[in-house]
Amino acid sequence: MGYNGQQQQRLGITDPISLGGPTEYDLIKTRQLDKYLQDAGLYESREEAVSREEVLGRLDQVVKNWVKVISRAKGLNEQLVQEANAKIFTFGSYRLGVHGPGADIDTLCVGPTHATRDEDFFGELHRMLSEMPEVTELHPIPDAHVPVMKFKFNGISIDLLYAKLSLWVVPEDLDISQDSILQSTDEQTVRSLNGCRVTDQILRLVPNIQNFRTTLRCMRLWAKLRGVYSNVAGFLGGINWALLVARICQLYPNAVPNMLVSRFFRVYDQWRWPNPVMLCPIEERSLGLQIWDPRRNPRDRFHLMPIITPAYPCMNSSYNVSSNTLRIMKEEFRRGYEICESMEANKADWDTLFEPYPFFEAYRNYLQIDICAENADDLRKWKGWVESRLRQLTLKIEKHTGNMLQCHPHPGDFQDKSRPFHCSYFMGLLRKQGITVNGSEEFDIRLTVEEFKHSVNVYTLYKPGMGICVTHVKRKNVPTFVFPGGVRPLRPSKVTWDGKQALEAKVSSCGAENSDNYGRKRKRIDDDADNNSGNGNFNHTNSNSIGGEAENSVIDSSRNSTNLTDTPSKNGIVDVLVGGCNPVSKAPSSTADTSSSKEAEKLAIEKIMSDPYVSHQKLEELDDAFEYGGNQAKNSGGNTKGFTIEGSTENAAVAVPTTSSSHPPSGLKANWSSEELELEELMAPFPNVITSAPPTQQKPLIRLNFSSLGKAATNKTT
């Protein structure tokens, strides 16, 4: 029975962790959360909602007229012309009910068997739309992984896919959730239908749609503010976050959003990837379409963070995640868990959880990728292509430096208003932690950058004026147009959560009497390191130096019970922060009952990761598949270390699901043109040493000095 007295229906592949309902405190915090989301502008106005409905109705009329036009042009008799039909479906954030003001609408046009994709959809329908005055910025992408037509209809952005069914007449009451709809369809149609089928299935598999929507809005906002919302950059996109939230709703069916947010971080902080997250069993059906199965598909064994779609054919929606982006997301899950624990003790609030990640304060070195074009239309096309390739640059840099230089891609782009038809992307650069460096060894990545630029410049729709430039910039020299208002911030007065946590851990481990000396020493080290790296007098507070520069390092160290020098971090100077002290784990303040309840939940989460994952298959069977994949990698020259496989362009590090480790792995928007690497690339041997081959011709030097990454800063203070 649920807390409201209704019979509780089991949803998902396991029993719920808890059927407990909200307390009065949870209801109050949920109302506060809802108000926070409204104040953040996440809900559209009634007028905009009506406008969207009108646009969708108008678009549905357009495709119905289009299919009759092409039916008549193909010589069908008048009866078939009159019966010819096409239908518009929605999916994504709009269908889930979590879209915000100005968001685009993901739509699908379903047409009959005689309406072709190339000639009719991208031909005749494109022509019809181009002649409509209310349609602007029409941009077809027929060669994408999922072909799409992008445009604005009365100012509302539309992404329109096409599915050609094996039906002469598309009924108005068509149910695309039935597997029979996939019969005799091509791969592009299956992929196009998948968005709608997955979205509808998610809504069927959550116990309370309204609670799911509020929680998902919260997690989407959090992910964007913390810089981990982007499929194309190697993080997670909208569908991934929806699946993660839906699974939490299944595990806590009577929980309200305040509880669900807390449990989200509690569960995924404890989750042992690559155990897959699934809303329902993976089933093989009579159509014979390929499903996610690491036992049979070698490529699936290298997926680090499997989040499986619930509609047939079940696929991994997060194959872009790399070892480095997984590490970053695990750090963010830990941070969210710590904050939610403090919120329960009234030591933090929603503002704390939603503090933006200070990307341009977190690193000393960045790569800046500038692109330009002759006009807005060319820039839009060029930008889409370059974005789809940026992930390859991060993977190549990590591979070619022996995984010693790690990249943290910023998920967005920035525009310099003084330069028309231009935008920039940035990546934070971090020397791998826990290694000993002698002198000022350097990374020479000129060849890697040239290789990346060559792969970008083979763009088939290239036009004169399209250009790309990659440069290495210090933190002090990051252009001001990346900052709000175009003004570089001075030392902030606000003390962040990360700064407070790092300082508290340091004080508790070293003794309060030494905290003043530590603060002065830390500032002197930071200033010297900045000067050594060419950063001059860039100002920042001590709290930012710890919380921004070495974000989560102390928190993670407490969890891992290890020395700071061995702790992966988002900054290059974490090793000078140790001061000979080992951090002490911070015990949350809670009652005995609460501690007992949380311990029971922890055991329940562990049990979930040892329950059946596909049909009646146990996770132990999956171990054999991963072990087989590991042997394959070793036979092909890959390096193995402990329980991971390291040795691929992807920096693949597949952990055996039943092996528990608290150490995050070291190493790195749903974009349909993004490509998975071939198995041969995934199996490629991984270099053990820093490569420094001379270029075939002299190019501008992009050279990264270890001292500029913070190591040599220690010499300044001795």
N, C-alpha and C positions, 0 to 999 in steps of 0.2 A: 504494500500500500504506500502511496506517496504521501507527502506531508499534507496534501489537500484532501486526503481521504479517498482518492481514486486509485483503482488498480493500476500498478506500474507495469508497463509493457517493456520487455527487454529489447533493447536496440544495440546492435553491434555484435562483435564476435566473442565478447566475454560478458560476464555479469558485471553490473555496476560496482564501482569501488564503494560508493556510499549512496544510500537513499535518503540521507538527511536533508531536511528542508532548512530554510533561512531562519535566523533569529531576528529579533527586532533591530539589532545592530546591522545585520546584513541588509535589511530592507532600507535602512537609513543610508548606508554607504552606497547602495545601488541607486537610490534617488540622487545622491550627490554625483555619482558617476554619469548618470543620464544628463544632469544639468551641465556637467563639465563638457560632455560631448556636444550638447546643443550650443553652449557658449563658444566652442571651438569651430562652429560653423559647419558641422558634419551633416546637417539635415537641410534638404532643399525646401524652398517655399512651396505653398500650395499652387501658386501660379506657374512655377517651373514644372511641377509634377503634371499639371494639366497640359502644359505645352509639350511635354515628352509624349504623353498619350496621344495627342493630336498628330504629332510627327510620325509615330508608329502606325497610326491608322492611315495616314496619307501614304506612307511607304508601302503598306500592305496593298493599297489600291494601285500603286505604281507597278508592283510586281505582278498583280493579277492582270493588269492591262498588257504588260510586257509578254506574258506567256501566251496570251491570245494573239498578239501580233506575230510572234515567231511561229505559232501553230498554223496560222493562216499562210505565212510565208513559206512554210514547208509543205503546203498542199494538202493539209488535212481537211476532211469534209466539214461542213458548217456545224454539224452536231458536235463533233469532237472539238472544234474551236470554241463553241459555247461552253462545253464541259471542262475545257482546259483550265487548270487552276494552279496557283502557287500560293505559298503561305509564309508569313513571317513569324518566327519565334525569337524570344530573347533569352539570354543567358548571362553569366558573369554577375557582376555586382548589382546590376539593375534587377535581374531576375531574383537574386538573393535578397533584395530589399535593403542593401547597405550602401548604395551609391550616394554621393554627395552632390552639392551644387556644381554644375559645369562638367560633371563626369560624362564620359562617352557611353553609348549604349551598344553592347555587343548583341548583334542580331544575326539570324540565320534565315536565308531564303531557301525553302524547300520546293523544288520543281519536279516536273515529270521527266520521264526517261528520254523524251525527244528534245529537251531543252539542255543543250550542251554547256559546259563551263567556259571553254575558250571562245567559241564563236558567238554564243547567245548571251551568256552572263557578262563576260568581259568585253563582248562586242556590242550587241544590240542594247542591252540594259545600260551599259556604260554610256552609249550614245544618247539614250533617252534621258538619263540623269544629267548629262552635260548640257542639254538644251533647256533644263528647268532653271529658271532664275533663282529659285529658293535653294538650289544646290550649289555649294561652293567648295573649294579645296578638294576636288575629286581626284583621288590618287589610287589607281588600281595596282595591286601587287600580285600578279598571276603566278609568279614563280616562287612564292613563299612556301614554307613547309605546309602551312594551311593557307591557301590562296584567299585573299581578302581585298575588298574594295572599301577604302576609307574616304569619308566626305562629311561635310556639314550640311544638315537639312534644317533650314530656318535657324541657323546658329547652333544647333545641337549636333555634337560629334557622333558619327555613326561608324561602326566597323561591321561591314556586311559580308558574311560568308555565304557559300552556296553548296547545297547538297542535291545531287541528282539521283532521285530514287528510281527503282525499276518498276515504276507504275505509269500507266498512260494517263491516269487521272488522279490528282492529289485530293483526297477528301478533306473537307473543311474541318472535320472532327478528327484529323489524323493524330494518333498517339505515337510519338517518336520514342517513347520509353520501351516499346516492344522490340525485342531483338530481331524480329522478322523484318524490321525496317532496314536492316543492314544487308539483307540478302542481295547478292549480285550487284553490289556497289563497289566503286573503286576506293583506293586508300584515302584519297583526298576527301571523298564524301564521308568516310568513316571518321576521319579526324575532325571534319567540320561538324558532324552530328554529335561528336563526343562532348563538346562544351555544353550543349543543351541537356544531354542525357545525364551528365555528371551533376550539373546544377540541380536538376529536378530530383535526382536521387538523394542528394545531400538534404534537401528539404524534407524528403520522406523519412530520412534516417535520424533526425534529431527529435528529441522528445518535446521540446517547446521552442517553436520557431521565433517568437519574440525575444526570449532570453538569448537564443543563438545569435540573432541579429545585433542586439545591443553589445554582446560580448565581442562579436566579430568587428563591429565598428571600433570598439576600444582597441583591439589588437592590431587592426590595420593602422590606426593613428599612431599607436606606440611603435610599430615596426617602421613607419615612415620617419618618425622623429629620431629613432635610434639608428637610422641608416641601413636597415636590413630588409627593405621592401623593394625587391627588384629581381625578377627571375633572370633577366638577361645578364645582370652583373654577377650572378652566381649565388644570390640569396634566394628568398622566396617571394613569389608573386601572389596575386589575389586568390587564386584557386587553392594554392598551398596553405595559406593562412586559414581559409575557410574549412579545409579538411582537418587541420589541426584543432581548430575550435570545435568543430562538430564532434570529434572524438572525445573531447573533454565533456561536452554536453551529454554524450552517451554514458560516460563513466560516472557523472553526477547528475542524474536526470531531474532531480528536484531542486537543484541549486539555482540561485538567482545570479545575475551578472557579476556582482561583487565577489561572490564565492567562486564563480567560474574563472574569473581572471586570476585569482589567487591559485586555484587548482591548476590552471594552465601552466603557470611557471613551476609549480611544485612537481607536476608530472614530467614536463619536458626537461627540467633541470636534472631529473633522475633518469631520464630515458637513455638507454644504451643503444645508440645508433651503431650499425645500420639495421637494428630491428625495425621492421616496417610499421608505419601507422596506417591502419585500415579501418574502414567503417563497416565492412561486411566481408564475408569470405570471398576469396578469388575463385571463380568457377570457370572451368573449361566447358564450352558449349559446342553445339553441333556445327556452327559456322566455321570453326577452325581458325579464327583470327588469333594472332599472337598476343599473349598476355604476359604480364610481368612474372617471371619465374627464373630465379637465379640458378635453379638446378639444371635448366635446359638451355638458357640463353646466357652465354658467357659475358656479354656486355652488361647484363643486369647485376653481375657479381661486383662490379666496380661502382655501383651507386652507393653513395655514402650516407644519404639521408632519405631513404625511400618513403614517399607519401603517396599511397596508392589510390587511384580514382575508383569510385564505387560502381561505375557502370561498365558493362561489358562492351569492349574488351578492356579489362582492368590494366592500367598503365602506371608507371612511376611518373608523377607530375613534377618531380624535383630533381631530374637528372643533371641539371646544370650546377648543383651544389658541389663545391670542391672541398678539399681538406681544410683550406685556409678560411673559406667563408663559413664552413661548419664550425670551426674553432671560434670565430667571431660571434656567431649566433649562440653558441653554448655559453660564452661569456655573458651575453645579454640575457639569456634565460636565467643564469645564476644571479645576475644583478636584479632582475625582476622578482625572483623568489625572495631575495634578501629584503627588498623594499616592501613586498607584501607582508612579510613577517613583521617588519617594523610598523606597518600600518595597523596591524592587529594590536600592537602595543602602543598605538597612538604616538609613534615617533616619526611618522612620515605621512604624506597625504598623496592625492592623485597628482598634484603638481610635481612631486618628486619622481613618480614613476614616468611621467611624460617629459622629463628634462631632455632636450635635444642633445644628441651626441656631438661633442665639439670636434668635428673632424679636422678642422684646420688648426687646431691646437694640439692634436694628439700625436703628430709626427714632426720630425725635423726635416724630412725630405719627401718630396712629392714628384710624381711624373705628371706633366701637363700635356694633354693631347688637344691640340687646336685643329678645328676643321673649318673650311670656308667654301662658299660657292658663289655663283654669279647672281642668283636671285633666290627668292623665298622657296619656290617650287623645287629648284635644284637642291637647295640646302635640306629641305625636308626628306628628299629621297636619299641624299648622301648621308645624312645623319642617321637614318634608319639602317643603312648598310654598315656604317662604321660601328654603331652601337652593337650590332649583332656580332662583330668581330673583336670587340674590346676584351671580352673574356679570354680570347685566345692569347692576347698580349700578356695578361697576368699569368696564365699557365706557362707560357714560353719563358718568361723571366724566371719564374720559380724553377723550371726544369733546367734552364741553361746555367743557373747559378748553383746547381746542386741543392736546391731548396734552401739555400742560405739567405737569399733575399726574398722576403715575403711581401705581397702586395695586398693592400686593402682598397678596393675600388669604391669610389663614391657613387651611389646609385643614380645620381641626377647629373644634369648638365648645367652649365652657366653661360650666360650671354653678356658680352661687353656691349653696352648700348652705344658706345662710340664707334663700334665696328659693325656695320650691317652685314647680314648673312654670314654670321660667324658664331661659333659656340665652342666651349671648352669642357673637357672632362679631366678628372683628377684621380690619382691613385696615391695613397699613403704608402711609403716604403719603410720596411722594417727589417733589420738584420735579425736572423733567427736567434732566439735566446738560448742561453745555456752552453755556448761554445766559447772556447778560448781563442783570442785573437792576438797575434804578435805584431806590434808596430801598427802601420796604417794600410792594411791590405785593402784593395779596391775591387769593386765590381765593374767590369767593362761590358756593358750591354748594348754596344753600338750595333753589332751584328744582329742581335735579337730584335732591336727596333727596326733595322732595315728589313729584316725578314717579315716582320709584321706589316710594315708599310707596303711592301711588295704584295702581300696577300690582300691588302685593302684596295690597292690600285688596279687590281684585275676586275674591278666592278664593271659588269657588262653594260650598265647604263651610264657610264662615265661621260661627263661633259666638260668642256673647257671651263676653267675657273674652280673646279672641285680640287681642293688641296687638303693636305694633312701635315701637321708638324708635331713632333714629340720632343719635349725638352725636360730637363731636370731642374727643379726649382727648390730653393730652401724655404723654410717656413716664413722667414722674414720677407721673402720676395714673392710670396703668393699674391696674385693680383687682387686689388681691392674690390673688383666687381663681384667677387664671390661672397662678399659680406653684405648683410642687410644694409641698404642705403648707400652701398659703396664706400663704407667707412670701416677701416680696420679697428676692431675693438681694442681698447686699452685693458688694463688688468681689471677683470670683473669684480664687483663688490659682493656678488652672490656666491655663497659657499655651496657647492654642489654636493649631491649625495655621495658620489664617488670620492670626492676630496675628503669629506668627513669620515667615510669608512676607512680610507687608507690611513688617515692621521690617527684615528682611534686605535686601529690595530697596531700601529707603530708605537703609540704611547703606551698601550697596555703591555706590549712585549718588551719594550726597552725601559719602561719606568717613566712616570710622569715628570720626575725631577730632571730628566734629560731632554724633555720635549722642546724647550726653547733652543737649546744648543742644536738639536736636530733640525729645527726649522731654519736656523741661520745657515747651517751647513748645507742643507738641501738647496736653499736659494743660491748659495755661492757655487755649488756644483752646477746647477741649472744655468746660471749666468755664464760660467766658464764654457760649458758645453755649447751654448748658443754662440758665443764668440768664436769658438773653435770651428763651428760649422758655418760660419759666415752669417749668423742670424743677428749679429749686432746687439742692440739694446731692446729687442722685443720684450715687452713687459707682460708678465702674467703673475697671478698670485700664487702663494704656496699651495693653496688648496687645488688650484688648477694644475700646478706642476705635478701633484700626486694624482689627483683624480682624472685630469685630462691626459697627462703625459704617460702615466702608467696605469691607465684605467683598468680596474678589476684585478690588478696583479696581486694586491694584498688580500682581497676577498678570495680569489682563487687559491692563493697560497694557504689560507686558513683551511679551505676545504680539502686541499690536497696534502696538507701537513708536510710541506716541502719548503726548501729555502728559496727565497726570492730570486736568486740567480738562476734557478732552474725552472722558473715559472714562465710559460709563454705569456706575452703581453702585447699591447698595441703600441709599444714605444721602444726605442732603442737604448734607453739608459736605465732600465730597471735594475741592472746589476750593480749600479752605484748607490742604490737606495737601501741596501741590506744593512750596513752598519754593524754587522756581526750578530744580528738578532734574528731569531726565528719567530715568525708571527704566531700568535695564539688564537685558536679557534674561538669565535664569538658565539656564545650560547644565547639563543633567543630567550627572551623573558616570557614565560608562559606557565600556565598552571599544570599540575600533574595530569589532569584529565586531558587537557589539550595535547600535551606531549604524548600521552598514550594513544590518543586518536590519530595523531600524525604518524606515529610509529606504525600503527595498524595500516594506515593508508600507504606508507612506504612499502610494507610487505605486500599489500595488494597490487601495487604498481609492479613490483618484482614478479608477482605471479602472472600478471598480464603478459609480461615478456617471455613467459615460458608456456603459455597456452597455445592452442592450435593457431597457425597463421594462414594456412591455405587448406580449405576443406577440412580434412582430419589429420593434416601433417603437423608434427611437432617441430618446434624450432631446432631441436637437436638434429633433425634431418637436414636443416639448412646449414648447420655447421659443416657437414660433409661437403656441401656444395661450395662453401667458402674455402674449405681446406683444399678442395680440388682446384679452385681458382688460384689459391696461393701457390700450389705446386706448379701450375701452368706458368705463373709469373716467374717463379724461381728458375724453371727450365728455360725460359726465354731470356734470362739475364737480369730479372728484377731483383732488387735488394729486399730482404726481409729483416724486420727488427721487432723482436718481441711478438706481439699478437697482431701486428699490422703488416700489410703489404705495401711497400713504397717502391714505385718504379714505373711511373707512367707520365705521359703528358698531362694527365689530369691530377697528378700528385695523388693518385688513388691510394687510400689507406683504409682497407676494408677490415673492420674489427670483427672477430668471431663473436656472434651474437650472445653466446653464453658467458663470455669473458667480461668481468666487471673491471673497469678502470676509471678512476676519477680524473685522470689527466686528460685534458683536451688534446686532440691530435695536433701536431705541428704541421705547418704547410698552408694554400687557398683552395623587366616586366614580361611577362610571358611574351616572348618574341618568336613568332612563328618561323622566321627565317633563320633562327639559330640552329646550328647543326650539331648533332652528337659526333664525338670523335669515333673513328673506326676502331675496331678491336685491335688492329695492328698497332695503332698509335697508343692505345691503352697499355699494351703489353711491352712497349719499347723500354729498353734498359734505361735505368736512371743513373746519371753521373754521380760519382762520389766526391768529386773535387770541383772547385770553382774553375769554370772555363774562362780562358782569356785569349782566344785566338785572335791574331791580328786581322784587321779588315782588309779586304781585297783592294779597296781604294779608300783614301782618307775622307772621313766624315767628321762632322762636329762631334766632339767627345761628350758622351754621357757617362761620366765616371763617378761612382759613389764610393767615398772614402769611409772606412770603418769608423774613423774618428768622428766624422760628421754624423754618424749614427749613434754617437754617444760613448763609444768604448774608450776613446782616448781622453774623455773628460775626467776619468779617474786620475790620470797623471797630473792634471791641473791642480788637484786638491791635495796632493801629497807633498 
